[in-house]
Amino acid sequence: MAELGGGRLVVDGLAAALHARCVADLLDSLVEALESEGAAREGIGAFVRAYLAFTRDRRSEAYFIHASSHAGHLPAHAERIAAWLRPFVESGELVALPDPYTEMLVVGPVAETSRRRLAGDPAVDLETAAALLPDRLWNALRR
């Protein structure tokens, strides 16, 4: 019995490591998209498109991220996302909210869209979301 329990710890550890790697890959692509833009509105659009492209192009990894029991893990990329957004908040271009809430406004709708698509919802089309969500998120964040 102890051997079985030890094996489960190894599997859990591997799953956590794989989840961390998948999330890091996703967040690397999101931060890269943000950092390639110099304006708030374009950055928000690039973020949305990068998230949805990851979901479309790397389906297995995206599914694992959204379905995993390790989904509460968020690497240090969150600080880079907040750091990119912060100057636009400080300049008054974006609404002033605590960093986690600004991040949630950006990430939440895109993550939920991805989760629903990965769950097989036929009403959710990633290309339609990529066309619609950037402006909606921009309207939620702009001052």
N, C-alpha and C positions, 0 to 999 in steps of 0.2 A: 504494500500500500504506500509506503514512503517513496518508493521508486516512481509510482504513478503520480504522486503529488509533486515530486521533483520535476518530472517531465512536463507537467502542466505549467510549472513556473517557467521552464525554458520556452515553451510555446507562447505563454503570455509575454515573456520578455522579447521574443522575436516579433510578435505582433505589435508590441509597443514600439520597437525599433523601426519596423516597416512603416507603421503609421507616421512616426516622426519624420521619416525620410520622405514619404509621400506629401505630407503637409509642407515640409521644407521646400520640396520641388514646386508645389503650388504657390507658396508664398514668394519664392524666388521669382517666379514668372510675374506675380502681381507687383512686387516691388520694382522689378525691371520695367514693367509697363508704366508705373507711376513716375519713376525717375527719368524716363525718356521724355516726359512732358514738362513744360515749364509753366503751364497755365492750369488753374484749378479745374475748369470745365473739361478740358481735354484730358487731364489726368484721371478724372472720374470716369470718363468714357473709356479710356485705355484700360483702366482697372476692370470695369465690367466686361469688356470684350476679352481681356486676358483670362478672367475667371471662367467665362463661358467657353472659350476656346480650349482651355485645359480640360473642362468637363467633356467636351466633344472629342478631343484628340487623344486624351489619356483616360478613357472611360473607366478602366479597371482601377487605376489609382484614385480617381475621383470618387468612385463608388466606395472604395475602402475608407477614404477619408470621412465620408458622410455616414457610413453604416457602422463604423468601428466603435467599440466600447472605449477606445482611446481618444475619441474625438474631442475631449475636453483639453487636450494638450495643444498649446499654441506656442511655437518657438519665438525667439526674439524678433522675428520679422514684424511683429505687431508694433514695436517701437519704431521701426523704419517707416512703416505706413503712417503712423502718427506724426513722425518727424516730417514727412513729406507734406502732410495736411496742415501742420501747425502754422507755417508762415502765412497761409491763405486765411486761416482763422485770425491770426494776429493782425493781418492787414484789414480785416473786416469783410473780405470777399466771401468767406464762409461763416456760417452761424457759429457763435462761440458756445461750445458744449465741452464737457470733460472729454478727453481723448477717447476713452472707451466707447462713449456714446456716438461720437462722430464715426469711429471705426464700425460700430454696429450698423449705422445708417448706410454705410457703403457696402459692407460685407454681407449683412443680413439678407437683403432681397436677392442678391446674386447667389448666395449659398442656398437659400431656399429654392430658387429656380433650379439650381443644379440638382439638389436633393430630389425634387419632384420629377425631373427628367430622368434621373437615374432609377427612380422607383417605377418608371414606365408610364408616367402620366402622358397620354397622347395629346392632351391639350397644351402641353408645354413644349414650345419649339425654341431651341437655343438661338437660332438666327433671328427670330422675332424678338426674343428677349434682348439680344444684343442691339437691336434697332430701337427698342422702346425704353429700356431701363436707364441708359446714361442720362437722358434728359429728365426722367422722373427723379433720379437720385440727385441730379444737379439742382432741381427745384426744391428738393428737401433740404439741401445743404447750403444753398446760397442765401446770402443775407437779404 
